[in-house]
Amino acid sequence: MKMDRSILLRLWTLAWLTAIWVLLWGNVSAANILGGIAVGLLIMVLLPLPRVPVEGRIHVFSLVKLAVVFLYYAIESSVSVAWLAIRPKAPPVTGVLRCRIAIKSDLVLTLFVDAMNLVPGTMVLEIDRTRRLLYVHVLDMGTQKAVDGFYAYVRHLEKLFIAGFERDSDWKPSPLHYQEYEQYHGVLGDDPVEADSDAPRDDKKTDDKRKGDWS
């Protein structure tokens, strides 16, 4: 008999919580393992996390490409931040820039934000989920070249995340996806009425259509 996917997920969550409990105690013993199972069950029953739907598909080659490009950006940004710290000039001009993101899944959006936060010099301060807007603190925005470079980096990273997790051909929104956004009358994403059509999804049904203007 095939085990249900949700049961496997619960068992994995319980195993993970048990492992964390054992690591916290620093000693692998029967008592700590049993205690971890008990605490894990208590957390899962009393503090259940909301389900995060998986609405796309992982493409391994694109994921490897994303990892390589992310590593490059991380190294490049680390060198840039180090230079800004030691150069014999005034501190760089910092500020907050707004980015509209085409990623539709909350799960993939979370991964995207985590990746941006891991790159030195950028920090996501606020996320507007309904309009897919990110407000990002940028360390260096003293020149137009620096600002343009930041937006080019965001667009490139976004494109790689969509290719790795959210291609149009693989996009299968969960039943809750459109219900959550119907109240916003098409502020974001596909029109719920047209959700079953064969037309490609439109992430740009927004106020500015994102025609190169990310300011």
C-alpha positions as CSV (number, residue, x, y, z in Angstrom):
1,M,0.0,0.0,0.0
2,K,1.4,3.3,-1.1
3,M,1.9,5.8,1.8
4,D,0.2,9.1,1.4
5,R,2.5,12.0,0.6
6,S,1.2,14.1,3.5
7,I,2.0,11.3,6.0
8,L,5.6,11.2,4.6
9,L,5.9,14.9,5.0
10,R,4.7,14.7,8.7
11,L,7.1,11.9,9.4
12,W,10.0,14.0,7.9
13,T,9.0,17.0,9.9
14,L,8.9,14.9,13.1
15,A,12.3,13.4,12.3
16,W,13.7,16.9,11.7
17,L,12.3,18.3,15.0
18,T,13.7,15.2,16.8
19,A,17.1,15.7,15.3
20,I,17.1,19.4,16.3
21,W,16.2,18.4,19.9
22,V,19.0,15.9,20.1
23,L,21.5,18.4,18.7
24,L,20.4,20.9,21.3
25,W,21.1,18.5,24.1
26,G,24.4,17.5,22.5
27,N,24.0,13.8,23.3
28,V,22.5,11.0,21.3
29,S,20.6,8.7,23.7
30,A,17.3,6.9,23.9
31,A,15.9,9.4,26.4
32,N,16.8,12.4,24.2
33,I,15.4,10.7,21.1
34,L,12.1,9.8,22.9
35,G,12.0,13.3,24.3
36,G,12.5,14.8,20.9
37,I,9.7,12.8,19.4
38,A,7.4,13.9,22.2
39,V,8.3,17.5,21.8
40,G,8.0,17.3,18.0
41,L,4.5,15.7,18.3
42,L,3.5,18.5,20.7
43,I,4.7,21.2,18.4
44,M,3.0,19.6,15.4
45,V,-0.3,19.3,17.2
46,L,-0.3,22.6,19.1
47,L,1.6,24.8,16.7
48,P,0.9,23.5,13.2
49,L,2.5,25.4,10.3
50,P,0.3,26.5,7.4
51,R,0.6,24.4,4.3
52,V,2.8,25.9,1.6
53,P,1.7,24.6,-1.8
54,V,4.2,23.5,-4.4
55,E,2.9,25.0,-7.7
56,G,5.7,24.4,-10.1
57,R,8.5,21.9,-10.8
58,I,12.2,21.7,-10.2
59,H,14.5,21.8,-13.2
60,V,17.9,20.4,-12.2
61,F,20.0,22.0,-14.9
62,S,18.4,25.4,-14.3
63,L,18.9,25.0,-10.6
64,V,22.6,24.3,-11.1
65,K,22.9,27.4,-13.2
66,L,21.1,29.4,-10.6
67,A,23.5,28.1,-7.9
68,V,26.6,29.0,-10.0
69,V,25.3,32.5,-10.8
70,F,24.3,33.1,-7.2
71,L,27.8,32.1,-6.1
72,Y,29.2,34.6,-8.6
73,Y,27.0,37.4,-7.4
74,A,27.9,36.6,-3.7
75,I,31.6,36.7,-4.5
76,E,31.4,39.9,-6.6
77,S,29.3,41.7,-4.0
78,S,31.7,40.6,-1.2
79,V,34.6,42.1,-3.1
80,S,32.6,45.3,-3.8
81,V,31.5,45.7,-0.1
82,A,35.1,45.2,1.0
83,W,36.3,47.8,-1.4
84,L,33.6,50.3,-0.2
85,A,34.9,49.7,3.3
86,I,38.5,50.4,2.7
87,R,38.5,52.9,-0.2
88,P,39.8,56.4,0.7
89,K,36.5,58.2,-0.1
90,A,33.3,59.1,1.7
91,P,30.9,56.3,2.6
92,P,28.6,55.2,-0.2
93,V,25.1,56.6,-0.7
94,T,22.6,54.0,0.6
95,G,18.9,53.9,0.2
96,V,15.8,51.7,-0.4
97,L,14.7,50.7,-3.9
98,R,11.5,49.1,-4.9
99,C,11.3,46.0,-7.2
100,R,8.3,44.3,-8.7
101,I,8.8,40.6,-8.9
102,A,7.1,38.2,-11.4
103,I,7.4,35.2,-9.1
104,K,3.9,33.9,-8.2
105,S,4.5,31.2,-5.7
106,D,5.0,32.3,-2.1
107,L,7.4,29.4,-1.6
108,V,9.7,30.4,-4.5
109,L,9.3,34.1,-3.5
110,T,10.6,33.2,0.0
111,L,13.6,31.4,-1.6
112,F,14.2,34.4,-3.8
113,V,14.2,36.8,-0.9
114,D,16.5,34.5,1.1
115,A,19.0,34.5,-1.8
116,M,18.9,38.3,-2.0
117,N,19.6,38.6,1.7
118,L,22.5,36.3,1.4
119,V,24.2,38.5,-1.2
120,P,26.3,41.2,0.6
121,G,25.1,44.8,0.0
122,T,21.4,44.1,-0.3
123,M,18.7,43.4,2.4
124,V,15.0,43.0,1.8
125,L,13.2,45.2,4.3
126,E,9.6,44.7,3.3
127,I,7.5,42.4,1.1
128,D,4.1,43.4,-0.4
129,R,2.7,39.9,-1.2
130,T,-0.4,41.1,-2.9
131,R,1.4,43.3,-5.5
132,R,4.7,41.3,-5.4
133,L,6.7,44.4,-4.4
134,L,10.0,44.1,-2.6
135,Y,11.6,47.1,-0.8
136,V,15.3,46.5,-0.7
137,H,18.0,48.4,1.2
138,V,21.0,48.8,-1.2
139,L,24.4,49.6,0.2
140,D,25.6,51.5,-2.9
141,M,23.3,53.6,-5.0
142,G,25.3,56.8,-5.4
143,T,25.4,56.6,-9.2
144,Q,22.9,55.7,-11.9
145,K,25.3,52.9,-13.0
146,A,25.1,51.3,-9.5
147,V,21.3,51.6,-9.5
148,D,21.0,50.1,-13.0
149,G,23.4,47.3,-12.0
150,F,21.2,46.5,-9.0
151,Y,18.0,46.2,-11.1
152,A,19.9,44.1,-13.7
153,Y,21.0,41.8,-10.9
154,V,17.4,41.5,-9.6
155,R,16.0,40.8,-13.1
156,H,18.6,38.1,-13.8
157,L,18.1,36.4,-10.5
158,E,14.4,36.5,-10.9
159,K,14.6,34.9,-14.4
160,L,16.8,32.1,-13.1
161,F,14.4,31.4,-10.2
162,I,11.4,31.2,-12.6
163,A,13.4,28.9,-15.0
164,G,14.3,26.7,-12.1
165,F,11.0,26.5,-10.3
166,E,8.1,28.2,-12.1
167,R,8.1,27.8,-15.8
168,D,4.9,28.5,-17.6
169,S,4.6,24.9,-18.8
170,D,4.8,23.6,-15.3
171,W,2.8,26.2,-13.4
172,K,-0.1,24.5,-11.6
173,P,-1.6,26.9,-9.1
174,S,-3.1,25.4,-6.0
175,P,-6.9,25.8,-5.4
176,L,-6.1,28.5,-2.7
177,H,-3.9,30.5,-5.0
178,Y,-6.6,32.4,-6.9
179,Q,-9.0,32.5,-3.9
180,E,-6.4,34.5,-2.0
181,Y,-6.0,37.1,-4.6
182,E,-9.6,37.4,-6.0
183,Q,-10.3,40.1,-3.5
184,Y,-7.7,42.3,-5.1
185,H,-9.5,42.3,-8.4
186,G,-6.6,41.4,-10.6
187,V,-3.9,43.4,-8.9
188,L,-1.6,40.4,-9.3
189,G,-1.3,37.6,-11.7
190,D,-3.9,35.9,-13.9
191,D,-7.5,36.8,-13.9
192,P,-9.3,33.9,-12.0
193,V,-11.9,33.7,-14.7
194,E,-9.2,33.0,-17.3
195,A,-7.2,30.7,-15.0
196,D,-8.1,27.6,-17.0
197,S,-7.4,29.0,-20.4
198,D,-4.4,28.0,-22.5
199,A,-3.0,31.5,-22.7
200,P,0.4,31.9,-20.9
201,R,0.2,33.3,-17.4
202,D,0.5,37.1,-17.1
203,D,2.5,38.2,-14.1
204,K,2.3,41.8,-15.2
205,K,-1.3,42.8,-14.8
206,T,-0.2,45.6,-12.5
207,D,-0.3,49.4,-12.5
208,D,2.9,50.0,-14.4
209,K,3.2,46.8,-16.5
210,R,6.8,46.8,-15.5
211,K,7.9,48.3,-18.8
212,G,11.5,48.7,-17.7
213,D,10.4,51.1,-14.9
214,W,11.2,49.5,-11.6
215,S,11.5,52.8,-9.7
